[in-house]
């Protein structure tokens, strides 16, 4: 039986609203990967929160080997699916160019060159056996039709694709087919990995984007493949704002955000930041930290400039402090400064595992461009001080100044 898929995938923000191989598949699609042995994630240190059973847990003391880790070079296949009820108006080459090399460049910048994603497009349409309307494609897709779509798609692709060669699988539907709904773009996880061409297929990215697509949509979905959670707030009644948790900060909140660079916590989780770039605050006291803006490229051979300060506040919670500038993946940001946020390792994807703290709660910024203006000016500027409440009570962050090279001097006080 198919269990409901969690709300994992892109959401359509304010800027978008203007817009017989796998016969057993129905028994294995589910909301989570079956628990697998975790692997130590290196010298995470005492400030690293432990992994929990929460879907896409923000714990980073270990790595779940059911997910590929984005270090070095990984390979993705892009498969293009047409339907009997539509003649594609756009070629596979044009659709591939919608996403690449842009997505690869995003990861190259975000990872400081530590991760490369190579895409291998199938250069022709592969025909699905049923009309696009027969699959009833939509955001909250019912299990029966979603299963039928995956079964038919992988069966259609198998003669042309050696799945054993790839770490990531993109199934791209003809965007002009009448039954295709762009809101259905998401990652589908398999409860029990399937054996295809001798490979274990654990998840696929189903792409139903318009041409041209939404900004950063494939980077968002690919980061789910690497075990990152959704950071947006999904209203239970379908009404209200999606972006109250993190606003524009980190594309796992919104792919339309003005500051799409992944949080420093996520870079730590993925292995793009290590112990040399992280200051762990232990015990009460006051300390000064010089924070390099997160998006600043690293200097070879070994860059030990701090990019993240972490204060462990409970067994499952931490406060993270990082500097954000205007450049790289944050080139559209409307504010720079020192960003403070909470991280919870026991909170599931979509339930608010990260909460950005508003350093300027009485003001907003970039109205009309920001996905959530109240948090667009969340970063602290020189002279600003912010005290935490709740489990972070006793933590105060004060911005003392900037160096001539542009780094931020930050005082952190704990008691």
Buried (B, 14 or more C-beta within 10 A) or exposed (E): EBEEBBBBBBBBBBBBEEEEBBEEBBEBBBBBBEEEEBEEBBEBBEBBBBBBEBBBBBBBBBBBEBBBBBBEEBBBBBBBBBBEBBEBEBEBEEBBBBBBEBBBEBBBBBBBEBBBBBBBBBEEBBEBEBBBBBBBBBBEBEBEBBBBBBBBBBBBBBEEBEBEEBBBBBBBBBBBBEBBBBBBBBBBBBBBBBEBEEBEBBBBBBBBBBBEBBBBBBBBBBBBBBBBBBBBBEEEEEEEBBBBBBBBBBBBBBBBBBBBBBBBBBBBBBBBBBBEBBBBBEEEEEEEBBBBBBBBEBEEEEBEBBBBBBBBBEEBBBBBBBBBBBBBBBBBBBBBBBBBBBBBBBBBBBBBBBBBBBBBEEEBBBEEBBBBBBBBBBBBBEEBEBEBEEBBEBBBBBBBEBEEEEBBBBBBBBE
